[in-house]
Amino acid sequence: MAEFDLVVRGGRVADGRGGEPYVADIGIKDGVFTTIGANLTKGEAEIDAANRLVTPGFVDIHTHYDGQATWDSYLAPSSWHGVTTAVMGNCGVGFAPVRPEDRDRLVEVMEGVEDIPGAALHEGLAWNWTGFPDYLDALERRPHDIDIAAQLPHAALRIFVMGERGARLEMATDDDIAQMRRLAREAMEAGALGFTTSRTLNHRTKRGDPTPSLRAAEAELTGILQGLDDASAGVFEMISDFDSPGPDAEFGIVRRLAQRFARPTTLSLAQVHHDPAAWKILLGLIGAAADNGLPIKGQVAPRPIGTLLGLQASLNPFSAHPSFRSLAALPFAEKVAALRQPEFRARLFSERPVGRAAEAVARFSDFERIFPLGSPPKYEPAPESSIAATARATGRQVLEIALDLMLEEEGRGFLFAPFSNFADRNLEACRAMLDSPHTLVGLGDGGAHVGMISDASFPTFLLSYWGRDRPTGRFDLAHLVRMQTLDTARAVGLLDRGCIAPGYKADLNVIDFDNLTLQAPIMVDDLPAGGRRLLQRAQGYDATVKSGVVTYLKGEATGALPGRLVRGAQKAPGL
C-alpha cells in the first residue's frame, strides 16, 4: 500500500496562512493532508504541480444554492472557480422550514430577491421536507462536487411561524418569538451553520412586496439568537439599509445582539452610488465594535456589483420598448435578425419605455455608468469606455451603441452596469474595504441572480486582478489566498479546512497563475423547466481536489462527487 492516496508534487504552495509561498510536495491520505515536505514517496495517484500555484480550496461564505443543491450534484459556477465549500441560506431567504401551503410564497420570495426563475424552482424542488432538520436530511442524500453548509433563513422561519401575518410584516407576538427560538435551536442542533436575515428595501418578492423580515423588531431577533445561544452554536449574517433610520440606530441593534450573545456576525458592506461615503461610516462602526471585542465583520466584494444587460438577460435598455417586446415570441436568431434591420431599429430608438418594466429600465439609463463588458470581461472599465463617452466621441446615439454591443457574438454580447462599488469610476473603495482587518470576502451570490448578475467568479477575479493584473494597488498573493480560505473558513466556524497543513481537510487547487483568466459569462438553458442562467468559466485551474479526490481537471468535471453536507461548526485538527 502506498503511503499516500494522492501526492501533489513540486508546486508553489500558498498554504492559506498568509506566509511566503514555498515549493513542496503535499501528501494526502484518507481525505486529509498528512505530510508537506520534499521528495515524498510515490502516491497511488499524483498531480505534477511544477511551476503551478497550489492553494487550499476556496471557502465561499455567501451563496444561494438552497434550491439547486437539492436537484443538482454539480454546483457550478462556484465549483469552476476553485470553491470547495459553499455556505448557502444567506440574506434571510431559503426553503425551510415550510408548510405545504406556504411553498409558493417562499418561491416568490426567492424569485424576487435572488432572481431565480420560479418555474425552475417549482419543477426542481421536491419539497420532501417540512422542518429545517428534514431539509438538511434531503441535502445530505445527494452527493455534490463540493461541500455545502446551510443556514436558517429568517423569511422562511417567520412565515412558518406567523403565516400571512409574517408576510404582511406584522410584529411577532411573544408566542411567535418563543416558537422561533425553539425552531432556531432545533435547526442549529440538526446542523445549521447559522441564522440569516434581510432588512433592506432592495429585497422584494416577485410581487414587489418587501421581504418578510424587513421590519422584524429587535425583540424578535433577540429571541431567535437566544435559540442559537440555547444550542451554543451558529453564526449570524445580515443585510440591512443602514441609512434608514440611520447607521447608528440600526447598527445599535447589531451591537447589542453581539454584546449579549457573542455569535460571530457578518454584515453586507458595499459602496452605494447614491451615498458614496456611507460605507466608511458603517465600516467605522464595525471597527469600533471589533476593537471592543465584538465578533462583527463586514462582507465585501472584490469588484463592482453590477447588472449584465443583454438580449438574453432579464433586462436590457429596450426591455420596456413596445417594438422590442413585440419580438418576445420569436426564436432568438430571428429576434437578432430583426434588431439588425434599419427600419426596425429606427422605430425602436424613437420609442419611450412603457409598462411595468419601465421603472426597472430607468434604473439603468445612466449611460455614463454603463460599459461594454467585453471578452475577457473588464470589471474596472475606464470612464472613457462608457456608452455615453463613446457616443460623444463618435457622434452616435447611446441607444444605437448599446444595441450594437449587445448584438455582438450573434446577439450574446453584454453591457455592464455597476450599481455599487463604482461610484468613483474606479475600484479604490473596493481596495480600501479589502484592506481592512474588519472585513471578509463574500457577496458572490453563487446560484442566484441567474439572469442579471454573474459574481460567483469572485475568487478567480480576486486572485488574478488584485494579485497580478491591476496596474496599481495590488495585494500580496499569499494574503489574497488567505482571505478566501483560512479567513472565511474560520469566520463561519469551519476550522477543519482552509489551510494546507497536516490534519486539515484535503481541499486544494492547482493553478496556472500566470494564465488564470476569466471568460465572459454566457447564458444557458439548463435549469429545471428550461430555465435560463448565467454561467462563467475560467482558464487556469489545472486541478481541484475535494477531500483528497480530484473533482476537476483543466476545468472539466471528473465525475467524482466527494462533497457532502457540513453539519454545523467543525473542530480544528487535533481537537
ZAMARGU-4260 file (C-alpha; in steps of 0.2 Angstrom, whole numbers, plus 5000, padded with zeros to 4 digits):
<rodrens>
0) 5000/5000/5000 | 5006/5017/4996 | 5009/5029/5010 | 4998/5042/5001 | 4982/5041/4991
5) 4987/5057/4982 | 5003/5067/4980 | 5003/5085/4973 | 5021/5086/4968 | 5033/5101/4967
10) 5020/5116/4967 | 5022/5133/4974 | 5012/5132/4990 | 5002/5147/4997 | 4995/5137/5012
15) 4982/5149/5017 | 4991/5156/5032 | 4997/5171/5023 | 5016/5167/5023 | 5028/5167/5009
20) 5024/5153/4996 | 5036/5139/4996 | 5039/5124/4985 | 5034/5107/4992 | 5026/5090/4989
25) 5009/5088/4998 | 5004/5070/5004 | 4986/5066/5006 | 4978/5051/5015 | 4960/5047/5019
30) 4954/5064/5014 | 4966/5075/5024 | 4983/5082/5022 | 4996/5071/5031 | 5013/5077/5025
35) 5020/5093/5017 | 5038/5092/5013 | 5051/5087/5000 | 5053/5071/4990 | 5038/5062/4996
40) 5036/5044/4992 | 5025/5040/4977 | 5007/5041/4979 | 4993/5030/4972 | 4989/5045/4961
45) 5000/5060/4958 | 4997/5078/4951 | 5013/5087/4944 | 5011/5104/4951 | 5028/5111/4945
50) 5028/5129/4941 | 5010/5130/4947 | 5002/5139/4962 | 4994/5127/4975 | 4981/5134/4987
55) 4968/5127/4999 | 4951/5125/4992 | 4941/5141/4992 | 4928/5144/5006 | 4913/5154/4999
60) 4903/5160/5014 | 4889/5169/5003 | 4880/5158/4991 | 4862/5154/4987 | 4862/5136/4981
65) 4847/5132/4993 | 4837/5126/4978 | 4850/5120/4966 | 4859/5109/4979 | 4843/5099/4981
70) 4842/5094/4962 | 4860/5096/4956 | 4876/5087/4961 | 4887/5100/4952 | 4886/5117/4960
75) 4893/5127/4945 | 4898/5140/4943 | 4906/5141/4960 | 4915/5124/4958 | 4923/5130/4942
80) 4932/5144/4952 | 4941/5134/4965 | 4927/5134/4978 | 4927/5118/4988 | 4915/5123/5002
85) 4900/5134/4999 | 4889/5142/5013 | 4871/5145/5007 | 4855/5152/5015 | 4861/5170/5016
90) 4851/5186/5016 | 4836/5178/5025 | 4830/5168/5011 | 4828/5149/5008 | 4816/5135/5008
95) 4815/5128/5026 | 4806/5127/5037 | 4790/5127/5026 | 4772/5121/5027 | 4764/5115/5011
100) 4753/5129/5009 | 4767/5142/5010 | 4779/5134/4997 | 4773/5146/4983 | 4776/5160/4994
105) 4794/5155/4998 | 4797/5153/4979 | 4790/5170/4976 | 4802/5177/4989 | 4817/5168/4982
110) 4812/5173/4964 | 4811/5191/4968 | 4825/5193/4980 | 4838/5182/4971 | 4832/5182/4953
115) 4830/5163/4952 | 4816/5158/4939 | 4800/5152/4948 | 4797/5139/4935 | 4813/5131/4938
120) 4811/5131/4957 | 4793/5124/4956 | 4799/5110/4945 | 4816/5107/4953 | 4811/5107/4972
125) 4805/5090/4978 | 4798/5098/4994 | 4801/5082/5004 | 4804/5091/5020 | 4795/5102/5032
130) 4806/5107/5046 | 4824/5113/5044 | 4831/5096/5050 | 4821/5087/5036 | 4829/5099/5024
135) 4846/5095/5029 | 4842/5077/5028 | 4836/5080/5010 | 4853/5089/5006 | 4863/5075/5013
140) 4855/5062/5002 | 4863/5070/4987 | 4882/5069/4984 | 4890/5085/4977 | 4906/5091/4969
145) 4909/5102/4984 | 4904/5103/5002 | 4889/5113/5007 | 4883/5121/5023 | 4866/5128/5026
150) 4859/5142/5037 | 4842/5145/5044 | 4833/5159/5034 | 4823/5172/5043 | 4809/5174/5029
155) 4805/5155/5029 | 4806/5154/5048 | 4794/5169/5050 | 4781/5163/5038 | 4782/5146/5045
160) 4778/5153/5062 | 4767/5168/5058 | 4759/5163/5041 | 4751/5178/5032 | 4755/5189/5047
165) 4773/5187/5044 | 4772/5190/5026 | 4762/5206/5030 | 4777/5212/5041 | 4766/5212/5057
170) 4775/5212/5073 | 4779/5195/5081 | 4770/5191/5097 | 4778/5183/5112 | 4772/5166/5107
175) 4778/5169/5090 | 4796/5173/5096 | 4796/5158/5108 | 4792/5147/5093 | 4806/5155/5083
180) 4818/5152/5097 | 4813/5134/5098 | 4815/5131/5080 | 4831/5140/5079 | 4838/5129/5092
185) 4832/5114/5083 | 4840/5120/5067 | 4857/5123/5075 | 4856/5106/5084 | 4852/5097/5067
190) 4867/5106/5059 | 4863/5123/5053 | 4878/5133/5052 | 4869/5149/5057 | 4854/5161/5055
195) 4852/5175/5042 | 4841/5190/5039 | 4837/5204/5027 | 4832/5221/5032 | 4834/5230/5015
200) 4821/5238/5004 | 4831/5232/4989 | 4825/5214/4993 | 4807/5211/4987 | 4796/5197/4982
205) 4791/5193/4964 | 4775/5203/4968 | 4785/5218/4973 | 4782/5216/4992 | 4795/5218/5005
210) 4804/5203/5011 | 4795/5197/5027 | 4810/5200/5039 | 4811/5219/5034 | 4804/5226/5049
215) 4806/5212/5062 | 4808/5220/5079 | 4824/5219/5090 | 4814/5208/5102 | 4811/5195/5088
220) 4830/5195/5083 | 4834/5193/5101 | 4823/5178/5103 | 4830/5169/5088 | 4848/5172/5093
225) 4843/5165/5110 | 4839/5149/5101 | 4857/5149/5094 | 4863/5153/5111 | 4852/5138/5118
230) 4861/5127/5106 | 4878/5135/5109 | 4880/5136/5090 | 4878/5146/5075 | 4884/5162/5066
235) 4873/5177/5061 | 4873/5185/5044 | 4863/5201/5040 | 4860/5213/5026 | 4852/5230/5030
240) 4849/5248/5024 | 4860/5256/5037 | 4854/5273/5030 | 4837/5271/5037 | 4833/5276/5051
245) 4852/5279/5052 | 4868/5269/5054 | 4869/5272/5072 | 4852/5266/5076 | 4852/5251/5065
250) 4869/5246/5070 | 4864/5248/5088 | 4853/5233/5086 | 4868/5223/5079 | 4880/5229/5093
255) 4868/5224/5107 | 4865/5207/5099 | 4884/5204/5098 | 4886/5210/5116 | 4873/5198/5123
260) 4876/5183/5113 | 4894/5184/5105 | 4888/5175/5090 | 4901/5178/5075 | 4892/5191/5064
265) 4894/5197/5047 | 4886/5212/5038 | 4885/5216/5019 | 4896/5231/5016 | 4897/5240/4999
270) 4898/5257/4992 | 4881/5263/4986 | 4881/5276/4972 | 4868/5287/4980 | 4879/5290/4995
275) 4896/5285/4990 | 4904/5288/5008 | 4891/5279/5018 | 4901/5263/5018 | 4915/5271/5028
280) 4903/5276/5042 | 4897/5258/5043 | 4915/5251/5042 | 4920/5263/5056 | 4906/5256/5067
285) 4911/5238/5063 | 4929/5243/5068 | 4924/5251/5084 | 4914/5236/5089 | 4928/5224/5085
290) 4940/5235/5095 | 4928/5232/5109 | 4929/5213/5107 | 4913/5211/5097 | 4914/5197/5084
295) 4907/5208/5069 | 4914/5209/5052 | 4909/5216/5035 | 4906/5205/5020 | 4914/5214/5005
300) 4915/5211/4986 | 4932/5212/4977 | 4924/5222/4962 | 4909/5231/4957 | 4892/5223/4959
305) 4883/5226/4943 | 4869/5220/4932 | 4873/5212/4915 | 4862/5219/4902 | 4859/5209/4886
310) 4847/5202/4874 | 4847/5186/4883 | 4847/5194/4901 | 4832/5198/4912 | 4834/5216/4907
315) 4841/5227/4894 | 4839/5246/4889 | 4825/5241/4877 | 4815/5229/4888 | 4801/5242/4890
320) 4800/5247/4872 | 4785/5241/4863 | 4794/5236/4847 | 4806/5226/4857 | 4793/5217/4867
325) 4784/5213/4851 | 4799/5201/4847 | 4796/5191/4863 | 4789/5176/4855 | 4802/5175/4841
330) 4816/5162/4841 | 4832/5171/4847 | 4840/5171/4830 | 4825/5179/4822 | 4825/5192/4836
335) 4843/5196/4832 | 4840/5197/4814 | 4825/5209/4817 | 4836/5220/4828 | 4849/5222/4814
340) 4835/5229/4802 | 4837/5248/4799 | 4818/5252/4799 | 4815/5242/4815 | 4830/5250/4824
345) 4824/5267/4819 | 4807/5264/4826 | 4814/5256/4842 | 4826/5271/4845 | 4811/5283/4844
350) 4801/5274/4857 | 4799/5278/4876 | 4799/5264/4889 | 4781/5259/4894 | 4773/5247/4906
355) 4779/5239/4922 | 4796/5236/4915 | 4799/5255/4913 | 4804/5258/4931 | 4817/5244/4930
360) 4824/5251/4914 | 4825/5268/4921 | 4837/5262/4935 | 4849/5258/4921 | 4848/5273/4910
365) 4863/5282/4915 | 4875/5278/4901 | 4889/5287/4909 | 4890/5271/4920 | 4886/5258/4908
370) 4900/5249/4899 | 4904/5235/4886 | 4908/5220/4897 | 4920/5213/4884 | 4929/5196/4882
375) 4939/5194/4893 | 4927/5204/4904 | 4933/5221/4911 | 4927/5225/4929 | 4936/5241/4931
380) 4932/5249/4915 | 4940/5266/4910 | 4927/5281/4911 | 4931/5285/4893 | 4924/5267/4888
385) 4906/5271/4894 | 4892/5271/4882 | 4890/5289/4884 | 4908/5294/4882 | 4908/5283/4866
390) 4893/5292/4860 | 4901/5309/4862 | 4917/5303/4854 | 4908/5296/4839 | 4893/5307/4837
395) 4881/5292/4838 | 4866/5289/4849 | 4869/5280/4865 | 4855/5268/4861 | 4862/5263/4845
400) 4879/5260/4853 | 4871/5249/4866 | 4861/5239/4854 | 4876/5236/4843 | 4887/5230/4858
405) 4873/5218/4863 | 4872/5211/4845 | 4890/5206/4846 | 4893/5187/4847 | 4877/5184/4837
410) 4867/5193/4850 | 4876/5187/4865 | 4885/5202/4870 | 4883/5210/4887 | 4884/5228/4894
415) 4890/5230/4912 | 4880/5242/4923 | 4889/5243/4940 | 4877/5249/4954 | 4888/5248/4969
420) 4907/5249/4972 | 4910/5260/4957 | 4904/5277/4962 | 4921/5285/4959 | 4923/5275/4942
425) 4937/5265/4950 | 4940/5251/4962 | 4948/5261/4976 | 4933/5259/4988 | 4934/5240/4985
430) 4953/5241/4988 | 4950/5250/5005 | 4937/5238/5010 | 4948/5223/5006 | 4962/5230/5015
435) 4953/5232/5031 | 4956/5220/5045 | 4937/5221/5049 | 4931/5213/5033 | 4929/5196/5024
440) 4927/5192/5006 | 4909/5187/5002 | 4894/5193/4992 | 4897/5182/4977 | 4879/5175/4977
445) 4883/5159/4968 | 4867/5151/4962 | 4857/5167/4962 | 4853/5182/4951 | 4855/5170/4936
450) 4848/5182/4923 | 4857/5198/4928 | 4872/5195/4938 | 4887/5183/4937 | 4898/5186/4953
455) 4902/5168/4958 | 4918/5171/4949 | 4924/5182/4963 | 4938/5170/4969 | 4946/5170/4952
460) 4945/5189/4950 | 4952/5192/4967 | 4967/5182/4963 | 4970/5187/4945 | 4966/5205/4946
465) 4971/5210/4963 | 4986/5199/4964 | 4993/5201/4946 | 4983/5212/4933 | 4979/5228/4942
470) 4991/5242/4937 | 4992/5249/4954 | 4987/5244/4972 | 4989/5226/4970 | 4989/5214/4986
475) 5002/5201/4991 | 4996/5185/4983 | 4998/5174/4999 | 4987/5187/5008 | 4973/5186/4995
480) 4974/5167/4996 | 4972/5168/5015 | 4957/5180/5013 | 4946/5167/5004 | 4952/5151/5013
485) 4958/5152/5031 | 4949/5168/5035 | 4932/5164/5028 | 4933/5146/5035 | 4937/5152/5052
490) 4923/5166/5051 | 4909/5153/5050 | 4917/5140/5062 | 4924/5128/5049 | 4940/5126/5057
495) 4945/5109/5049 | 4948/5117/5032 | 4956/5132/5023 | 4974/5128/5026 | 4987/5116/5019
500) 4994/5108/5034 | 4993/5091/5042 | 4976/5086/5048 | 4966/5098/5038 | 4953/5093/5026
505) 4962/5089/5009 | 4954/5103/4998 | 4966/5112/4986 | 4968/5120/4969 | 4982/5118/4957
510) 4983/5134/4947 | 4992/5140/4932 | 4993/5158/4940 | 5001/5166/4925 | 4987/5161/4914
515) 4972/5162/4926 | 4959/5171/4916 | 4940/5174/4917 | 4930/5170/4902 | 4914/5181/4898
520) 4898/5175/4905 | 4886/5165/4894 | 4868/5161/4895 | 4862/5143/4896 | 4846/5134/4897
525) 4850/5120/4909 | 4839/5124/4924 | 4823/5114/4928 | 4808/5118/4916 | 4821/5125/4904
530) 4826/5140/4915 | 4840/5151/4910 | 4855/5155/4920 | 4872/5165/4918 | 4887/5154/4919
535) 4905/5160/4919 | 4921/5149/4917 | 4939/5152/4920 | 4955/5146/4912 | 4970/5142/4923
540) 4963/5129/4936 | 4973/5114/4932 | 4965/5103/4946 | 4953/5105/4960 | 4954/5092/4974
545) 4940/5089/4987 | 4943/5079/5002 | 4958/5071/4993 | 4948/5067/4977 | 4951/5075/4961
550) 4935/5083/4955 | 4941/5094/4941 | 4955/5093/4929 | 4958/5108/4917 | 4941/5115/4921
555) 4931/5099/4917 | 4922/5088/4930 | 4930/5071/4933 | 4913/5064/4939 | 4919/5062/4957
560) 4907/5068/4970 | 4915/5068/4986 | 4906/5084/4993 | 4895/5082/5007 | 4883/5092/5019
565) 4893/5100/5033 | 4883/5100/5049 | 4887/5114/5060 | 4904/5121/5065 | 4919/5109/5063
570) 4934/5107/5075 | 4952/5111/5071 | 4963/5096/5068 | 4969/5088/5084 | 4954/5095/5094
</rodrens>
